[in-house]
């Protein structure tokens, strides 16, 4: 933990954040350390939570989004976020082999998920300039232009939390261990 930053509890967050973080705590059963530390900046926290809410309305399925999010977190080197999304992938019944492949940056066996993984990595590495060949493989799997842009949305959203965690260096919550 970066000693310059505190992990806020509901009792110490700005009043404007309390309802949002209470809802998060109710949904998850606890307030994640990252959100508690991000609460030092109400604007960052509100923006991130709003983007998370919007992400739930994307046309990509929840399972597809998790492949993308774990890929982003691993590529951005955010161990906290990777551990959290590893647990979420387990809840979606992804095999340990598939989860480990994403964590090791190895291609997934499923062609659709591999196309998502590859497109996400290329978008990250090339700052959005995904090569035509990668786009062709992505669209050949049935994905749409809208979904390509949704990946960019997820990269922006989750890079925000990854970068915040790099600065904050919060300890991993018990719920995300293992």
GIFEN-V536941 format. One record per residue. N is the residue number from 1. RES is the residue in one small letter. SS is DSSP state (~ for helix, > for strand, _ for the rest). OMEGA is omega in whole degrees, 0 to 359 (999 if undefined). Layout:
N|RES|SS|OMEGA + N|RES|SS|OMEGA
//
This chain:
1|x|_|175 + 2|x|_|186 + 3|x|_|179 + 4|x|_|185 + 5|x|_|177 + 6|x|_|170 + 7|x|_|181 + 8|x|_|170 + 9|x|_|179 + 10|x|~|182 + 11|x|~|184 + 12|x|~|181 + 13|x|_|175 + 14|x|_|183 + 15|x|~|181 + 16|x|~|180 + 17|x|~|189 + 18|x|~|181 + 19|x|~|180 + 20|x|~|182 + 21|x|~|173 + 22|x|~|178 + 23|x|~|178 + 24|x|~|180 + 25|x|~|179 + 26|x|~|182 + 27|x|~|186 + 28|x|~|183 + 29|x|_|178 + 30|x|_|176 + 31|x|_|181 + 32|x|_|180 + 33|x|~|181 + 34|x|~|178 + 35|x|~|177 + 36|x|~|179 + 37|x|~|178 + 38|x|~|182 + 39|x|_|174 + 40|x|_|176 + 41|x|_|180 + 42|x|~|181 + 43|x|~|177 + 44|x|~|183 + 45|x|~|179 + 46|x|~|180 + 47|x|~|181 + 48|x|~|180 + 49|x|~|177 + 50|x|~|179 + 51|x|~|176 + 52|x|~|179 + 53|x|~|178 + 54|x|~|181 + 55|x|~|178 + 56|x|_|181 + 57|x|_|180 + 58|x|_|179 + 59|x|_|174 + 60|x|_|180 + 61|x|_|178 + 62|x|~|179 + 63|x|~|178 + 64|x|~|179 + 65|x|~|181 + 66|x|~|175 + 67|x|~|180 + 68|x|~|184 + 69|x|~|178 + 70|x|~|177 + 71|x|~|179 + 72|x|~|184 + 73|x|~|178 + 74|x|~|182 + 75|x|~|179 + 76|x|_|176 + 77|x|_|180 + 78|x|_|182 + 79|x|~|179 + 80|x|~|183 + 81|x|~|178 + 82|x|~|179 + 83|x|~|179 + 84|x|~|184 + 85|x|~|171 + 86|x|~|179 + 87|x|~|179 + 88|x|~|178 + 89|x|~|176 + 90|x|~|179 + 91|x|~|177 + 92|x|_|176 + 93|x|_|170 + 94|x|_|178 + 95|x|_|176 + 96|x|~|178 + 97|x|~|179 + 98|x|~|179 + 99|x|~|180 + 100|x|~|178 + 101|x|~|178 + 102|x|~|180 + 103|x|~|181 + 104|x|_|180 + 105|x|_|177 + 106|x|_|182 + 107|x|_|176 + 108|x|_|180 + 109|x|_|182 + 110|x|_|185 + 111|x|~|180 + 112|x|~|180 + 113|x|~|176 + 114|x|~|179 + 115|x|~|176 + 116|x|~|181 + 117|x|~|182 + 118|x|~|180 + 119|x|~|180 + 120|x|~|180 + 121|x|~|179 + 122|x|~|179 + 123|x|~|178 + 124|x|~|183 + 125|x|~|187 + 126|x|_|177 + 127|x|_|177 + 128|x|_|183 + 129|x|_|183 + 130|x|_|181 + 131|x|_|181 + 132|x|~|181 + 133|x|~|178 + 134|x|~|177 + 135|x|~|181 + 136|x|~|179 + 137|x|~|179 + 138|x|~|181 + 139|x|~|178 + 140|x|~|178 + 141|x|_|177 + 142|x|_|178 + 143|x|_|187 + 144|x|_|175 + 145|x|~|178 + 146|x|~|181 + 147|x|~|174 + 148|x|~|179 + 149|x|~|176 + 150|x|~|175 + 151|x|~|177 + 152|x|~|176 + 153|x|~|181 + 154|x|~|177 + 155|x|~|179 + 156|x|~|183 + 157|x|~|186 + 158|x|~|172 + 159|x|~|177 + 160|x|~|181 + 161|x|~|178 + 162|x|~|182 + 163|x|~|177 + 164|x|~|180 + 165|x|~|177 + 166|x|~|178 + 167|x|~|187 + 168|x|~|180 + 169|x|_|182 + 170|x|_|176 + 171|x|_|180 + 172|x|_|176 + 173|x|_|179 + 174|x|~|182 + 175|x|~|183 + 176|x|~|182 + 177|x|_|174 + 178|x|_|999
//
